[in-house]
Amino acid sequence: MVKHHLLGPSRLETRQVCPASYKMEKELMEKLEQEQNTKRKHKENTDIFPSLQELFGIAIEFIPHDKWSDGRQIKSFFKRDKSYLEDEDMTEREKEIERENPTYILKKNDKEYYYDKEDLEYTLKTIKHLSSRVKNPQFIHVNERLEYKNKNGEVLYFGTINVVAMDQDGQLMIFKWKTGIDDIDEIEYDLQIQAYVLAAMQKYNAESCKAFAYNPRTPQRNSHTFTRKEKGKIEKEIQRIISTCTGVCPPTVPTGQCDYCLGYQHKICPEWREYYEEDKDTKPEIVEKEPPETQEEPKNEYVEEISPESEKIEEETQQDQDEPETSEVFDYFEKIGGILIVVGLIFAFLILLAIAT
């Protein structure tokens, strides 16, 4: 179970840039699972406070699809929380703040889910985006588990996608919601999206899959239609990553993905160990991931690294080559002076000779 989770779509990019992070996290997770107060159990105890993406899914599952096109009908399912009016412990100022920033309640299966003003705004935008892309759907599945199997029927990885849908024309679609502040890159190169697409196409035996990424905060959106022509290349890369992680791994490499690694978060990564122990301000040099489909230009083995001192010497040498040598100038004038002296002596002799005669 740990194996597949740690190699799921959301972890593949980390594994791609630092394969050694897999075994490090695997050992850590096995240790945490033996303890009672693990993060996973803590999360199970706090499901009454779902994430923003989970709030989107709750609303999409609860509100009928035929109501999605009308924002007012969607909003009618949310009841404004007025319990603060009866709270004697709240000051008038606190009540005023609550009135300016109201909380809304969505009741589902005898449970109450709370949306603040911003949460509700983002939820309405997300439903509107989904509704505009999926017309008369054959099905819409929220938070669906997708897994991908190799030719031997072994599960290589699994993960949970926000939405899987199929429209009236049989076009398979997946939706991935973003709620951070980072830009949405071109999703045709997004390894996480690629992994979900691969699993969805296998599960529904589809020739193509249209992927959507949407962030209601920014708002930013992007989409790409994957076909079977791209499937083989994606599968090959994912299998390469998994094989590298589960085999003899190279040393850990500090990259921009370290923040998402449990080894870094729990301070067991050997690459960061010195920083942990001494609490230094200087961190290891971060290795940035190369853009997809690009290769690093080959280095010329015969070009030596030039130091600033050698560059200065080279510049002075070039200047010396451009300017004439001082000794050469002196030699030139000495030759001219010698000729003039000889000519002068000849003229003086001729004048004396003329006077004598």
C-alpha positions as CSV (number, residue, x, y, z in Angstrom):
1,M,0.0,0.0,0.0
2,V,2.8,2.4,0.9
3,K,4.6,1.4,-2.3
4,H,1.8,2.6,-4.6
5,H,1.0,5.7,-2.7
6,L,4.6,6.9,-2.7
7,L,4.8,6.3,-6.5
8,G,1.4,7.9,-7.2
9,P,0.9,10.7,-9.8
10,S,1.4,13.4,-7.2
11,R,4.8,12.0,-6.3
12,L,6.2,11.2,-9.7
13,E,7.9,14.6,-10.3
14,T,9.7,14.3,-7.0
15,R,10.9,10.8,-7.9
16,Q,11.9,12.0,-11.3
17,V,14.4,14.6,-10.0
18,C,15.4,12.6,-6.9
19,P,14.9,8.9,-7.2
20,A,16.5,8.3,-3.7
21,S,13.6,10.1,-2.0
22,Y,11.3,7.0,-2.6
23,K,13.2,4.6,-0.3
24,M,13.8,7.3,2.2
25,E,10.1,8.1,2.4
26,K,9.1,4.5,2.3
27,E,11.2,3.7,5.4
28,L,9.8,6.8,7.2
29,M,6.2,5.9,6.4
30,E,6.6,2.4,7.6
31,K,7.9,3.8,10.9
32,L,5.1,6.3,11.2
33,E,2.4,3.7,10.5
34,Q,3.5,1.8,13.6
35,E,2.9,4.8,15.7
36,Q,-0.5,5.8,17.0
37,N,-0.3,9.5,16.3
38,T,0.5,9.5,12.6
39,K,-0.4,12.2,10.2
40,R,-2.8,9.9,8.4
41,K,-4.8,9.2,11.6
42,H,-4.7,12.9,12.4
43,K,-6.2,13.6,9.1
44,E,-9.0,11.1,9.6
45,N,-9.8,12.9,12.9
46,T,-10.1,16.2,11.2
47,D,-12.3,15.4,8.2
48,I,-14.8,18.0,9.5
49,F,-12.3,20.6,8.2
50,P,-11.9,19.6,4.5
51,S,-9.5,21.3,2.2
52,L,-10.7,23.7,-0.4
53,Q,-10.5,21.1,-3.2
54,E,-12.5,18.7,-1.0
55,L,-15.1,21.5,-0.6
56,F,-15.4,21.7,-4.4
57,G,-16.0,18.0,-4.6
58,I,-18.6,18.0,-1.9
59,A,-20.6,20.7,-3.6
60,I,-20.3,19.1,-7.1
61,E,-21.5,15.7,-5.7
62,F,-24.4,17.2,-3.8
63,I,-25.8,19.8,-6.3
64,P,-27.7,18.3,-9.3
65,H,-26.0,18.8,-12.6
66,D,-29.1,20.5,-14.1
67,K,-28.6,23.4,-11.6
68,W,-25.0,24.1,-12.5
69,S,-25.7,26.6,-15.2
70,D,-27.5,29.0,-12.8
71,G,-25.3,30.5,-10.1
72,R,-28.3,31.6,-8.0
73,Q,-29.6,28.0,-7.9
74,I,-26.2,26.7,-6.9
75,K,-26.0,29.4,-4.1
76,S,-29.5,28.4,-2.9
77,F,-28.1,25.1,-1.6
78,F,-25.9,27.1,0.9
79,K,-27.5,28.5,4.0
80,R,-26.0,31.4,5.7
81,D,-24.8,30.7,9.3
82,K,-26.4,33.0,11.7
83,S,-25.6,31.2,14.9
84,Y,-23.2,34.0,15.8
85,L,-26.2,36.2,16.5
86,E,-27.1,34.1,19.5
87,D,-23.5,33.8,20.8
88,E,-23.3,35.9,23.9
89,D,-19.6,35.6,24.1
90,M,-19.1,37.5,20.9
91,T,-18.6,41.2,21.0
92,E,-20.4,43.6,18.7
93,R,-17.2,44.1,16.7
94,E,-16.8,40.4,16.2
95,K,-20.4,40.1,15.1
96,E,-19.9,43.0,12.6
97,I,-16.9,41.2,11.2
98,E,-19.0,38.0,10.8
99,R,-21.7,40.0,9.0
100,E,-19.1,41.4,6.5
101,N,-17.5,38.0,6.0
102,P,-20.4,35.5,6.3
103,T,-20.0,31.7,6.7
104,Y,-22.2,29.4,4.6
105,I,-23.3,25.9,5.5
106,L,-23.9,23.0,3.0
107,K,-25.7,20.1,4.6
108,K,-25.0,16.7,3.1
109,N,-25.8,13.3,4.7
110,D,-26.5,14.8,8.1
111,K,-23.1,16.5,8.0
112,E,-22.5,20.2,7.8
113,Y,-19.7,21.7,5.7
114,Y,-18.7,25.3,6.2
115,Y,-17.7,27.6,3.4
116,D,-16.5,31.1,4.1
117,K,-17.2,33.9,1.6
118,E,-14.1,33.2,-0.4
119,D,-14.6,29.4,-0.4
120,L,-18.1,29.8,-1.8
121,E,-16.9,32.2,-4.5
122,Y,-14.2,29.7,-5.7
123,T,-16.7,26.8,-5.5
124,L,-19.1,28.7,-7.8
125,K,-16.3,29.5,-10.3
126,T,-15.2,25.8,-10.3
127,I,-18.7,24.5,-10.9
128,K,-19.2,27.0,-13.7
129,H,-15.9,26.0,-15.3
130,L,-16.8,22.3,-15.1
131,S,-20.3,22.9,-16.4
132,S,-19.0,24.8,-19.5
133,R,-16.7,21.9,-20.4
134,V,-19.0,19.0,-19.8
135,K,-22.3,19.2,-21.8
136,N,-25.0,16.5,-21.1
137,P,-22.5,14.1,-19.5
138,Q,-22.8,10.4,-19.5
139,F,-21.2,10.4,-16.1
140,I,-19.3,12.7,-13.7
141,H,-17.3,11.0,-10.9
142,V,-15.8,13.1,-8.2
143,N,-12.6,12.1,-6.3
144,E,-12.2,8.9,-8.3
145,R,-9.4,6.5,-7.6
146,L,-7.5,5.7,-10.8
147,E,-4.8,3.0,-11.0
148,Y,-2.6,1.9,-13.8
149,K,-1.5,-1.7,-14.4
150,N,1.3,-3.1,-16.5
151,K,1.0,-6.0,-19.0
152,N,1.3,-8.5,-16.1
153,G,-1.7,-7.0,-14.3
154,E,0.5,-5.5,-11.6
155,V,-0.6,-2.1,-10.3
156,L,2.3,0.4,-11.0
157,Y,0.6,3.3,-9.3
158,F,-2.7,4.7,-8.2
159,G,-4.1,8.1,-7.2
160,T,-7.3,10.1,-6.8
161,I,-8.3,12.6,-9.5
162,N,-10.6,15.5,-8.7
163,V,-13.1,14.7,-11.5
164,V,-13.5,12.1,-14.3
165,A,-16.3,12.8,-16.8
166,M,-17.5,11.7,-20.2
167,D,-19.6,13.9,-22.4
168,Q,-22.5,13.0,-24.7
169,D,-20.1,12.3,-27.6
170,G,-18.0,9.9,-25.6
171,Q,-15.0,12.2,-25.0
172,L,-13.2,11.2,-21.8
173,M,-12.1,14.1,-19.6
174,I,-10.3,14.6,-16.3
175,F,-10.1,17.8,-14.2
176,K,-7.3,18.7,-11.9
177,W,-7.9,21.7,-9.6
178,K,-5.1,24.0,-8.4
179,T,-5.6,26.3,-5.4
180,G,-2.1,27.7,-4.9
181,I,-0.5,30.8,-6.3
182,D,1.9,29.2,-8.8
183,D,1.2,29.5,-12.5
184,I,-0.3,26.6,-14.3
185,D,2.3,25.3,-16.8
186,E,1.7,23.6,-20.0
187,I,-0.1,20.4,-18.8
188,E,1.0,18.3,-21.7
189,Y,4.4,18.2,-19.9
190,D,2.9,17.8,-16.4
191,L,3.9,14.3,-15.2
192,Q,1.1,14.2,-12.6
193,I,-1.5,15.0,-15.2
194,Q,0.1,12.5,-17.6
195,A,-0.1,9.7,-15.0
196,Y,-3.8,10.4,-14.4
197,V,-4.6,10.5,-18.1
198,L,-2.8,7.2,-18.6
199,A,-4.8,5.5,-15.9
200,A,-8.1,7.0,-17.0
201,M,-7.6,5.9,-20.6
202,Q,-6.8,2.4,-19.5
203,K,-9.8,2.2,-17.1
204,Y,-12.3,3.4,-19.7
205,N,-10.6,2.0,-22.8
206,A,-10.6,5.4,-24.4
207,E,-8.7,6.5,-27.5
208,S,-8.1,10.0,-26.1
209,C,-8.5,11.9,-22.9
210,K,-8.9,15.7,-22.5
211,A,-7.2,17.0,-19.4
212,F,-8.1,20.3,-17.7
213,A,-6.3,22.2,-15.1
214,Y,-8.1,25.1,-13.4
215,N,-7.3,27.5,-10.6
216,P,-10.2,29.7,-9.4
217,R,-7.9,31.8,-7.3
218,T,-5.9,33.3,-10.2
219,P,-8.0,32.4,-12.3
220,Q,-5.9,30.3,-14.7
221,R,-6.8,27.4,-16.9
222,N,-5.1,25.1,-19.3
223,S,-6.1,22.0,-21.3
224,H,-4.6,19.4,-23.6
225,T,-6.0,16.4,-25.4
226,F,-3.9,13.3,-25.0
227,T,-4.0,10.5,-27.6
228,R,-2.8,7.0,-27.8
229,K,0.3,8.2,-29.7
230,E,1.5,9.9,-26.6
231,K,0.5,7.0,-24.3
232,G,3.5,4.8,-25.1
233,K,6.1,7.6,-24.4
234,I,4.4,8.5,-21.1
235,E,4.2,4.9,-19.9
236,K,7.9,4.4,-20.8
237,E,9.0,7.5,-18.7
238,I,6.9,6.5,-15.7
239,Q,8.2,2.9,-15.8
240,R,11.7,4.3,-16.0
241,I,11.1,6.5,-12.9
242,I,9.6,3.6,-10.9
243,S,12.4,1.2,-11.9
244,T,15.0,3.8,-10.9
245,C,13.4,4.4,-7.5
246,T,12.9,0.8,-6.6
247,G,16.4,-0.3,-7.8
248,V,19.9,0.9,-6.7
249,C,19.3,4.6,-6.3
250,P,21.8,7.4,-6.8
251,P,22.5,9.8,-3.9
252,T,19.8,12.3,-2.9
253,V,19.9,15.6,-4.9
254,P,18.6,18.9,-3.5
255,T,16.0,20.2,-5.9
256,G,12.9,22.5,-5.9
257,Q,10.9,19.4,-5.0
258,C,12.5,19.0,-1.6
259,D,9.7,20.9,0.1
260,Y,7.2,18.1,-0.8
261,C,9.5,15.3,0.4
262,L,8.8,13.7,3.8
263,G,12.6,13.0,4.2
264,Y,13.2,16.8,4.1
265,Q,10.2,17.6,6.3
266,H,11.2,15.1,8.9
267,K,14.8,16.1,8.8
268,I,16.3,12.8,7.8
269,C,17.6,13.6,4.3
270,P,21.4,13.1,4.2
271,E,21.8,16.0,1.8
272,W,20.3,18.4,4.3
273,R,21.7,16.8,7.5
274,E,24.5,19.3,8.1
275,Y,22.0,22.1,7.7
276,Y,19.6,20.5,10.2
277,E,22.3,19.9,12.8
278,E,24.0,23.3,12.7
279,D,20.9,25.3,11.7
280,K,23.0,27.1,9.1
281,D,21.7,29.9,6.9
282,T,23.6,28.4,3.9
283,K,21.6,25.6,2.3
284,P,22.7,23.1,-0.3
285,E,22.8,24.3,-3.8
286,I,19.4,23.6,-5.4
287,V,19.4,21.7,-8.7
288,E,16.7,23.0,-11.0
289,K,14.8,20.5,-13.2
290,E,15.5,20.8,-16.9
291,P,12.4,21.7,-19.0
292,P,10.8,18.7,-20.7
293,E,12.0,17.6,-24.2
294,T,15.3,19.5,-23.8
295,Q,18.8,18.3,-23.3
296,E,21.7,20.0,-21.8
297,E,24.2,21.2,-24.3
298,P,27.3,19.0,-24.4
299,K,30.4,20.5,-22.8
300,N,33.6,20.9,-24.7
301,E,36.1,18.8,-22.9
302,Y,38.9,20.9,-24.4
303,V,37.8,24.2,-23.1
304,E,39.4,25.0,-19.7
305,E,37.7,27.1,-17.1
306,I,39.1,30.7,-17.2
307,S,39.6,32.5,-13.9
308,P,39.1,36.3,-13.5
309,E,42.9,36.7,-13.2
310,S,43.6,34.9,-16.5
311,E,40.9,36.9,-18.2
312,K,42.6,40.1,-17.1
313,I,46.0,38.9,-18.4
314,E,44.4,37.9,-21.7
315,E,42.8,41.4,-22.1
316,E,46.2,43.1,-21.4
317,T,47.9,40.8,-23.9
318,Q,45.3,41.7,-26.5
319,Q,45.8,45.4,-25.9
320,D,49.6,44.9,-26.3
321,Q,49.0,43.2,-29.6
322,D,46.8,46.0,-30.9
323,E,49.3,48.7,-30.0
324,P,52.8,49.0,-31.7
325,E,55.8,48.2,-29.6
326,T,57.7,51.2,-28.2
327,S,61.1,49.7,-29.2
328,E,59.9,49.4,-32.8
329,V,59.1,53.2,-32.9
330,F,62.5,54.1,-31.6
331,D,64.2,51.9,-34.1
332,Y,62.3,53.6,-36.9
333,F,63.3,57.1,-35.8
334,E,66.9,56.1,-35.3
335,K,67.1,54.9,-38.9
336,I,65.6,58.2,-40.2
337,G,67.9,60.3,-38.1
338,G,71.0,58.4,-39.3
339,I,70.1,59.0,-43.0
340,L,69.5,62.7,-42.3
341,I,72.9,63.0,-40.6
342,V,74.7,61.4,-43.6
343,V,72.9,63.6,-46.1
344,G,73.8,66.7,-44.0
345,L,77.4,65.8,-44.0
346,I,77.5,65.3,-47.7
347,F,75.9,68.8,-48.3
348,A,78.4,70.4,-45.8
349,F,81.3,68.8,-47.7
350,L,80.0,70.0,-51.0
351,I,79.6,73.5,-49.7
352,L,83.2,73.6,-48.3
353,L,84.5,72.2,-51.6
354,A,82.7,75.0,-53.5
355,I,84.2,77.7,-51.2
356,A,87.7,76.3,-51.6
357,T,87.6,76.4,-55.4
